[in-house]
């Protein structure tokens, strides 16, 4: 099975910064960078399998859409981003790597929220860090989740990976305080939408359910792949509004993200979901995802 990954920060890693590969300690941005001042930028996170970045093109396309939405002129084309990522990986030579691509609007020329006060030169940062895998047992025992008090508002930026992730951070802190691995957030109507770093799926009567994209959710790259894998496997897939009661009565639950792939959720607060272990449909999808990840 594809392993969930732990990120090990390596101070000796090399960082891509605006076309140059630099030691991490020397890769610095001005304190007036708008990404720091206002969260004015976007990012993508992905990982390698067998040393190769998985779904790299899909992540870059989403990054470019985020930049277009924020009206930030992309400094690189899709193919140039690919080359920059591969160059960063080659320089670091990690067996497996976590990759983060960041683009900010650039340095502010003077004080003011309006983007006209920026220099017009976006900054591109690509980080690569070494990965080590979690035990494969998590794919059997699964994760514990809670439902966060943080509301996922339906705002224009709820569907892009902007540099402002404070709501997610606060919900993740709630999960940690409750001894949970992840926190699910609700929308303003009290419906389930997504986790802090993951998309959520439920299974009931062999039907796979997930919140639809009209909800304030990130259109996850792994989410999209899992939807295709489920349909290809003959499972009925329904995108719909999901209320918390449906989570408590689900036969199975799992989450998806680029870092973890597919992980079963076996406990909501202290209540078991289904039989309290990875269910058969989740297990099948994990196997298919594993096969896709190992094709690259």
SULRAHU-V28322 format. One record per residue. N is the residue number from 0. RES is the residue in one letter. PHI is phi as a letter, one per 40 degrees, with the letter a starting at -180 (999 if undefined). PSI is psi in radians with two decimals (999 if undefined). OMEGA is omega as a letter, one per 30 degrees, with the letter a starting at -180 (NA if undefined). Layout:
BEGIN
n:N res:RES phi:PHI psi:PSI omega:OMEGA
n:N res:RES phi:PHI psi:PSI omega:OMEGA
END
This chain:
BEGIN
n:0 res:X phi:999 psi:2.63 omega:l
n:1 res:X phi:c psi:2.28 omega:a
n:2 res:X phi:c psi:2.54 omega:l
n:3 res:X phi:c psi:2.56 omega:a
n:4 res:X phi:b psi:2.49 omega:l
n:5 res:X phi:b psi:2.38 omega:l
n:6 res:X phi:c psi:2.22 omega:l
n:7 res:X phi:b psi:1.98 omega:l
n:8 res:X phi:c psi:2.23 omega:a
n:9 res:X phi:b psi:1.92 omega:a
n:10 res:X phi:c psi:-0.34 omega:l
n:11 res:X phi:c psi:0.12 omega:a
n:12 res:X phi:c psi:2.78 omega:l
n:13 res:X phi:b psi:2.49 omega:a
n:14 res:X phi:b psi:2.41 omega:l
n:15 res:X phi:c psi:2.19 omega:l
n:16 res:X phi:b psi:1.88 omega:l
n:17 res:X phi:f psi:0.85 omega:l
n:18 res:X phi:g psi:-0.17 omega:a
n:19 res:X phi:b psi:2.56 omega:l
n:20 res:X phi:b psi:2.11 omega:a
n:21 res:X phi:b psi:2.69 omega:l
n:22 res:X phi:d psi:2.52 omega:a
n:23 res:X phi:d psi:-0.68 omega:a
n:24 res:X phi:c psi:-0.36 omega:a
n:25 res:X phi:b psi:-0.05 omega:l
n:26 res:X phi:c psi:1.68 omega:a
n:27 res:X phi:b psi:2.68 omega:l
n:28 res:X phi:b psi:2.73 omega:l
n:29 res:X phi:c psi:2.59 omega:l
n:30 res:X phi:c psi:-0.28 omega:l
n:31 res:X phi:c psi:0.23 omega:l
n:32 res:X phi:c psi:2.36 omega:a
n:33 res:X phi:c psi:-0.36 omega:l
n:34 res:X phi:c psi:-0.66 omega:l
n:35 res:X phi:c psi:-0.73 omega:a
n:36 res:X phi:c psi:-0.69 omega:a
n:37 res:X phi:b psi:0.06 omega:a
n:38 res:X phi:g psi:0.55 omega:a
n:39 res:X phi:c psi:1.45 omega:a
n:40 res:X phi:i psi:-3.08 omega:a
n:41 res:X phi:b psi:2.89 omega:l
n:42 res:X phi:a psi:2.88 omega:l
n:43 res:X phi:b psi:2.50 omega:l
n:44 res:X phi:b psi:2.39 omega:l
n:45 res:X phi:a psi:3.12 omega:a
n:46 res:X phi:a psi:2.95 omega:l
n:47 res:X phi:c psi:2.70 omega:l
n:48 res:X phi:b psi:2.22 omega:a
n:49 res:X phi:f psi:0.62 omega:l
n:50 res:X phi:g psi:-0.01 omega:a
n:51 res:X phi:b psi:2.38 omega:a
n:52 res:X phi:c psi:2.26 omega:a
n:53 res:X phi:c psi:2.23 omega:l
n:54 res:X phi:f psi:0.68 omega:a
n:55 res:X phi:c psi:-0.79 omega:a
n:56 res:X phi:c psi:-0.71 omega:l
n:57 res:X phi:c psi:-0.69 omega:l
n:58 res:X phi:c psi:-0.71 omega:a
n:59 res:X phi:c psi:-0.68 omega:l
n:60 res:X phi:c psi:-0.73 omega:l
n:61 res:X phi:c psi:-0.67 omega:l
n:62 res:X phi:d psi:-0.80 omega:a
n:63 res:X phi:c psi:-0.64 omega:l
n:64 res:X phi:c psi:-0.69 omega:l
n:65 res:X phi:c psi:-0.73 omega:l
n:66 res:X phi:c psi:-0.74 omega:l
n:67 res:X phi:c psi:-0.72 omega:l
n:68 res:X phi:c psi:-0.71 omega:a
n:69 res:X phi:c psi:0.02 omega:a
n:70 res:X phi:f psi:0.73 omega:l
n:71 res:X phi:b psi:2.15 omega:l
n:72 res:X phi:c psi:2.11 omega:a
n:73 res:X phi:c psi:2.23 omega:a
n:74 res:X phi:c psi:-0.28 omega:a
n:75 res:X phi:b psi:2.66 omega:l
n:76 res:X phi:c psi:3.01 omega:l
n:77 res:X phi:d psi:-0.84 omega:a
n:78 res:X phi:c psi:-0.60 omega:l
n:79 res:X phi:c psi:-0.65 omega:l
n:80 res:X phi:c psi:-0.76 omega:l
n:81 res:X phi:d psi:-0.86 omega:a
n:82 res:X phi:c psi:-0.72 omega:a
n:83 res:X phi:c psi:-0.71 omega:l
n:84 res:X phi:c psi:-0.83 omega:a
n:85 res:X phi:c psi:-0.65 omega:l
n:86 res:X phi:c psi:-0.74 omega:l
n:87 res:X phi:c psi:-0.76 omega:l
n:88 res:X phi:c psi:-0.77 omega:a
n:89 res:X phi:c psi:-0.70 omega:a
n:90 res:X phi:c psi:-0.66 omega:a
n:91 res:X phi:c psi:-0.53 omega:l
n:92 res:X phi:f psi:0.65 omega:l
n:93 res:X phi:c psi:2.58 omega:l
n:94 res:X phi:c psi:-0.86 omega:l
n:95 res:X phi:b psi:2.57 omega:a
n:96 res:X phi:b psi:2.57 omega:l
n:97 res:X phi:c psi:2.38 omega:a
n:98 res:X phi:b psi:2.34 omega:l
n:99 res:X phi:b psi:2.17 omega:l
n:100 res:X phi:b psi:2.21 omega:a
n:101 res:X phi:b psi:2.34 omega:l
n:102 res:X phi:b psi:2.17 omega:l
n:103 res:X phi:b psi:2.82 omega:l
n:104 res:X phi:c psi:-0.41 omega:l
n:105 res:X phi:h psi:-2.95 omega:a
n:106 res:X phi:c psi:2.46 omega:l
n:107 res:X phi:c psi:2.34 omega:l
n:108 res:X phi:c psi:-0.58 omega:l
n:109 res:X phi:a psi:3.00 omega:a
n:110 res:X phi:c psi:2.46 omega:l
n:111 res:X phi:i psi:2.44 omega:a
n:112 res:X phi:c psi:-0.56 omega:a
n:113 res:X phi:d psi:2.32 omega:l
n:114 res:X phi:c psi:-0.27 omega:l
n:115 res:X phi:c psi:-0.27 omega:l
n:116 res:X phi:c psi:0.19 omega:l
n:117 res:X phi:c psi:2.86 omega:a
n:118 res:X phi:c psi:-0.28 omega:a
n:119 res:X phi:g psi:0.17 omega:l
n:120 res:X phi:b psi:1.65 omega:a
n:121 res:X phi:c psi:2.63 omega:l
n:122 res:X phi:b psi:2.41 omega:l
n:123 res:X phi:b psi:2.17 omega:l
n:124 res:X phi:b psi:2.33 omega:l
n:125 res:X phi:b psi:2.10 omega:l
n:126 res:X phi:b psi:2.51 omega:l
n:127 res:X phi:b psi:2.21 omega:a
n:128 res:X phi:b psi:2.65 omega:a
n:129 res:X phi:c psi:2.53 omega:l
n:130 res:X phi:b psi:2.53 omega:l
n:131 res:X phi:b psi:2.51 omega:a
n:132 res:X phi:c psi:2.62 omega:l
n:133 res:X phi:c psi:2.84 omega:l
n:134 res:X phi:c psi:2.53 omega:a
n:135 res:X phi:c psi:-0.22 omega:a
n:136 res:X phi:c psi:-0.39 omega:a
n:137 res:X phi:c psi:-0.39 omega:l
n:138 res:X phi:c psi:-0.11 omega:l
n:139 res:X phi:b psi:-0.90 omega:a
n:140 res:X phi:c psi:-0.52 omega:l
n:141 res:X phi:g psi:-3.04 omega:a
n:142 res:X phi:b psi:2.70 omega:l
n:143 res:X phi:c psi:2.37 omega:l
n:144 res:X phi:b psi:2.83 omega:l
n:145 res:X phi:b psi:2.97 omega:l
n:146 res:X phi:b psi:2.11 omega:a
n:147 res:X phi:c psi:2.73 omega:l
n:148 res:X phi:c psi:-0.21 omega:l
n:149 res:X phi:c psi:2.23 omega:a
n:150 res:X phi:c psi:2.30 omega:l
n:151 res:X phi:c psi:1.71 omega:a
n:152 res:X phi:c psi:2.57 omega:l
n:153 res:X phi:c psi:1.38 omega:a
n:154 res:X phi:b psi:2.88 omega:l
n:155 res:X phi:d psi:-0.52 omega:a
n:156 res:X phi:c psi:0.07 omega:a
n:157 res:X phi:c psi:-0.24 omega:a
n:158 res:X phi:b psi:0.15 omega:l
n:159 res:X phi:b psi:2.82 omega:l
n:160 res:X phi:c psi:1.35 omega:l
n:161 res:X phi:c psi:2.94 omega:a
n:162 res:X phi:c psi:-0.02 omega:l
n:163 res:X phi:b psi:1.82 omega:a
n:164 res:X phi:b psi:0.52 omega:a
n:165 res:X phi:c psi:-0.66 omega:l
n:166 res:X phi:c psi:-0.75 omega:l
n:167 res:X phi:c psi:-0.71 omega:l
n:168 res:X phi:c psi:-0.77 omega:a
n:169 res:X phi:c psi:-0.70 omega:l
n:170 res:X phi:c psi:-0.66 omega:l
n:171 res:X phi:c psi:-0.65 omega:l
n:172 res:X phi:c psi:-0.69 omega:l
n:173 res:X phi:d psi:-0.78 omega:a
n:174 res:X phi:d psi:-0.80 omega:a
n:175 res:X phi:c psi:-0.72 omega:a
n:176 res:X phi:c psi:-0.44 omega:a
n:177 res:X phi:c psi:0.10 omega:a
n:178 res:X phi:g psi:0.49 omega:a
n:179 res:X phi:b psi:2.82 omega:l
n:180 res:X phi:c psi:-0.45 omega:a
n:181 res:X phi:a psi:2.74 omega:l
n:182 res:X phi:b psi:2.29 omega:l
n:183 res:X phi:c psi:2.43 omega:l
n:184 res:X phi:b psi:2.66 omega:l
n:185 res:X phi:b psi:2.70 omega:l
n:186 res:X phi:c psi:-3.05 omega:a
n:187 res:X phi:c psi:-0.25 omega:l
n:188 res:X phi:c psi:0.04 omega:l
n:189 res:X phi:g psi:0.30 omega:l
n:190 res:X phi:c psi:2.62 omega:l
n:191 res:X phi:c psi:2.39 omega:l
n:192 res:X phi:b psi:-0.96 omega:a
n:193 res:X phi:a psi:2.98 omega:l
n:194 res:X phi:c psi:-3.12 omega:a
n:195 res:X phi:c psi:-0.59 omega:l
n:196 res:X phi:b psi:0.40 omega:a
n:197 res:X phi:a psi:2.76 omega:l
n:198 res:X phi:c psi:2.63 omega:a
n:199 res:X phi:b psi:2.60 omega:l
n:200 res:X phi:b psi:2.52 omega:l
n:201 res:X phi:b psi:2.69 omega:l
n:202 res:X phi:b psi:2.23 omega:l
n:203 res:X phi:a psi:2.19 omega:a
n:204 res:X phi:f psi:0.71 omega:l
n:205 res:X phi:g psi:0.24 omega:l
n:206 res:X phi:b psi:2.35 omega:a
n:207 res:X phi:c psi:2.15 omega:a
n:208 res:X phi:b psi:2.54 omega:l
n:209 res:X phi:a psi:2.59 omega:l
n:210 res:X phi:d psi:2.48 omega:a
n:211 res:X phi:c psi:2.93 omega:a
n:212 res:X phi:c psi:0.01 omega:l
n:213 res:X phi:c psi:-0.34 omega:l
n:214 res:X phi:c psi:2.83 omega:l
n:215 res:X phi:c psi:1.26 omega:l
n:216 res:X phi:b psi:2.68 omega:l
n:217 res:X phi:c psi:2.28 omega:l
n:218 res:X phi:c psi:1.50 omega:a
n:219 res:X phi:c psi:2.45 omega:l
n:220 res:X phi:c psi:-0.80 omega:l
n:221 res:X phi:c psi:-0.66 omega:l
n:222 res:X phi:d psi:-0.86 omega:a
n:223 res:X phi:c psi:-0.70 omega:l
n:224 res:X phi:c psi:-0.74 omega:a
n:225 res:X phi:c psi:-0.66 omega:l
n:226 res:X phi:d psi:-0.76 omega:l
n:227 res:X phi:c psi:-0.72 omega:l
n:228 res:X phi:c psi:-0.70 omega:a
n:229 res:X phi:c psi:-0.77 omega:l
n:230 res:X phi:c psi:-0.70 omega:l
n:231 res:X phi:c psi:-0.51 omega:a
n:232 res:X phi:c psi:-0.04 omega:l
n:233 res:X phi:g psi:0.10 omega:l
n:234 res:X phi:c psi:2.47 omega:l
n:235 res:X phi:c psi:2.31 omega:a
n:236 res:X phi:b psi:2.28 omega:a
n:237 res:X phi:b psi:2.16 omega:l
n:238 res:X phi:c psi:2.12 omega:a
n:239 res:X phi:a psi:2.97 omega:l
n:240 res:X phi:c psi:2.29 omega:a
n:241 res:X phi:b psi:2.18 omega:l
n:242 res:X phi:c psi:2.78 omega:a
n:243 res:X phi:d psi:-0.53 omega:l
n:244 res:X phi:d psi:-0.59 omega:l
n:245 res:X phi:c psi:-0.53 omega:l
n:246 res:X phi:c psi:-0.79 omega:a
n:247 res:X phi:c psi:-0.51 omega:a
n:248 res:X phi:b psi:0.12 omega:a
n:249 res:X phi:c psi:2.65 omega:l
n:250 res:X phi:c psi:-0.62 omega:l
n:251 res:X phi:a psi:2.78 omega:l
n:252 res:X phi:a psi:2.53 omega:l
n:253 res:X phi:a psi:2.83 omega:l
n:254 res:X phi:b psi:2.75 omega:l
n:255 res:X phi:b psi:2.49 omega:l
n:256 res:X phi:a psi:2.87 omega:a
n:257 res:X phi:c psi:-0.53 omega:a
n:258 res:X phi:c psi:-0.69 omega:a
n:259 res:X phi:b psi:-0.23 omega:a
n:260 res:X phi:g psi:-2.05 omega:l
n:261 res:X phi:b psi:2.19 omega:l
n:262 res:X phi:b psi:2.25 omega:l
n:263 res:X phi:c psi:2.54 omega:l
n:264 res:X phi:b psi:2.07 omega:a
n:265 res:X phi:b psi:-0.08 omega:a
n:266 res:X phi:a psi:2.28 omega:l
n:267 res:X phi:b psi:2.04 omega:a
n:268 res:X phi:f psi:-2.05 omega:l
n:269 res:X phi:b psi:0.25 omega:a
n:270 res:X phi:b psi:2.31 omega:l
n:271 res:X phi:c psi:2.51 omega:l
n:272 res:X phi:b psi:2.19 omega:a
n:273 res:X phi:f psi:-2.21 omega:a
n:274 res:X phi:c psi:0.11 omega:l
n:275 res:X phi:g psi:0.33 omega:l
n:276 res:X phi:a psi:3.03 omega:a
n:277 res:X phi:d psi:2.19 omega:a
n:278 res:X phi:c psi:2.94 omega:a
n:279 res:X phi:c psi:-0.65 omega:l
n:280 res:X phi:c psi:-0.73 omega:l
n:281 res:X phi:d psi:-0.77 omega:a
n:282 res:X phi:c psi:-0.74 omega:l
n:283 res:X phi:c psi:-0.77 omega:a
n:284 res:X phi:c psi:-0.62 omega:l
n:285 res:X phi:c psi:-0.75 omega:l
n:286 res:X phi:c psi:-0.74 omega:l
n:287 res:X phi:c psi:-0.66 omega:l
n:288 res:X phi:c psi:-0.74 omega:l
n:289 res:X phi:d psi:-0.76 omega:l
n:290 res:X phi:c psi:-0.72 omega:l
n:291 res:X phi:c psi:-0.76 omega:a
n:292 res:X phi:c psi:-0.54 omega:a
n:293 res:X phi:c psi:0.01 omega:l
n:294 res:X phi:c psi:-0.47 omega:a
n:295 res:X phi:c psi:999 omega:NA
END
